[in-house]
Amino acid sequence: MLNMPRNWSGDSLIFTTGPQWIVHTAGRWNPHAHLRLGGQKVTQEYLDPEHKEAAVSNLPPGKKPNSVHDQYARDFETTGFSMSAGGGLDLAVHPALAVRVANLEYVRSWLGQLNGANFDRGFRFSTGIVLRIGTW
């Protein structure tokens, strides 16, 4: 997550599945579209620097700082149903390999508020590599 306040961190995990349609053209460029259903989990963590310093300074020899992590950190999370719809463009490099030049999708999740913020909808732009397994 971007623009978190000092001593805060967070992340989002979206786990979805669903159909994808790829238009195999005569050339190397292939448009695609998809509709996916699943879930989303958003987590945040606050590290209290004063409690961390006290907990780490009182560690017995040979004990690692992570063993007292729960003494200076607070975790928050929300999980809910999610769906996404989108599409994009792939550039075929090989019948089994393509470069996903662009993928734009709308994501809608049904999550509770997390520390006063809503993470229930948004747009996602991504690029990547596509590995096709099976009959090419």
C-alpha positions in Angstrom: 0.0 0.0 0.0 1.2 3.5 -0.8 1.2 6.6 1.3 0.8 4.8 4.7 1.6 6.9 7.8 4.9 6.4 9.5 5.3 3.0 11.3 2.4 1.5 9.3 2.5 -1.1 6.5 -0.1 -2.9 4.6 -0.9 -5.2 1.7 -3.8 -6.5 -0.4 -4.2 -10.1 -1.6 -6.8 -10.9 -4.3 -7.6 -14.5 -5.0 -10.0 -15.0 -7.9 -10.8 -17.5 -10.7 -13.0 -17.4 -13.8 -13.2 -17.5 -17.5 -10.9 -15.7 -19.9 -11.5 -15.2 -23.6 -8.5 -14.7 -25.9 -8.9 -13.7 -29.6 -6.1 -15.5 -31.5 -5.5 -13.3 -34.5 -3.4 -14.0 -37.5 -0.7 -11.7 -36.2 1.2 -11.6 -32.9 -1.2 -9.3 -31.1 -4.0 -11.0 -29.1 -6.7 -9.1 -27.2 -8.2 -10.8 -24.1 -11.1 -10.2 -21.7 -11.9 -11.9 -18.4 -14.5 -12.1 -15.6 -13.3 -13.4 -12.2 -14.9 -14.2 -8.8 -13.2 -14.9 -5.5 -12.1 -12.9 -2.5 -9.8 -10.1 -1.2 -7.9 -9.8 2.0 -6.5 -6.4 3.1 -4.1 -6.3 6.1 -2.4 -3.4 7.9 0.2 -3.5 10.7 1.3 -0.8 13.1 4.8 -1.0 14.7 5.0 1.0 17.9 8.7 2.2 18.0 8.8 2.8 21.7 7.4 -0.7 22.6 9.7 -2.2 20.0 12.8 -0.6 21.5 11.8 -1.8 25.0 11.0 -5.3 23.9 14.2 -5.8 21.9 16.5 -4.3 24.5 15.2 -6.7 27.1 15.8 -9.8 25.0 17.8 -12.7 26.6 21.0 -13.6 24.7 20.4 -15.8 21.6 16.7 -14.8 21.2 15.7 -13.1 18.0 13.7 -9.8 17.8 10.9 -11.6 15.9 10.1 -13.7 18.9 8.7 -10.7 20.7 7.0 -9.2 17.6 3.5 -9.4 19.2 4.7 -7.1 22.0 5.2 -4.1 19.7 3.0 -4.8 16.7 -0.7 -4.6 16.1 -2.4 -6.3 13.1 -5.6 -5.4 11.4 -7.4 -7.2 8.6 -10.6 -7.5 6.6 -11.6 -10.2 4.1 -14.6 -10.4 1.7 -16.0 -11.5 -1.6 -14.5 -10.0 -4.7 -15.1 -9.8 -8.4 -13.2 -8.3 -11.3 -13.8 -7.7 -15.0 -11.3 -6.4 -17.5 -9.2 -7.0 -20.6 -6.0 -6.2 -22.3 -3.5 -7.0 -25.0 -0.9 -9.7 -25.3 2.1 -9.9 -27.7 2.9 -13.5 -28.6 6.6 -14.4 -28.5 6.2 -18.1 -28.9 3.0 -20.3 -29.0 3.5 -21.0 -25.3 4.8 -17.6 -24.2 3.4 -14.1 -24.5 4.1 -10.6 -23.0 1.0 -9.1 -21.4 1.5 -5.5 -22.7 -1.5 -4.1 -20.9 -4.3 -5.4 -18.6 -6.9 -3.0 -17.2 -9.6 -4.3 -14.8 -12.3 -3.0 -12.5 -12.2 -4.7 -9.1 -15.2 -4.7 -6.7 -14.9 -6.2 -3.2 -17.4 -6.4 -0.3 -15.1 -5.6 2.6 -15.6 -4.0 5.9 -13.8 -0.7 6.7 -10.2 -1.1 7.9 -9.0 1.7 10.2 -11.5 4.1 8.7 -10.6 3.4 5.1 -12.5 1.6 2.3 -10.8 -0.8 -0.1 -13.9 -2.0 -1.7 -13.5 -0.8 -5.3 -10.8 0.3 -7.8 -9.1 0.0 -11.1 -5.9 -2.1 -11.6 -3.4 -1.8 -14.4 -0.8 -4.5 -14.8 1.7 -6.0 -17.2 3.5 -9.3 -17.2 4.4 -12.6 -18.8 1.8 -15.2 -19.9 2.8 -18.9 -19.9 0.3 -21.0 -21.9 0.0 -24.6 -20.8 -1.7 -27.2 -23.0 -2.7 -27.3 -26.6 -1.3 -24.3 -28.4 
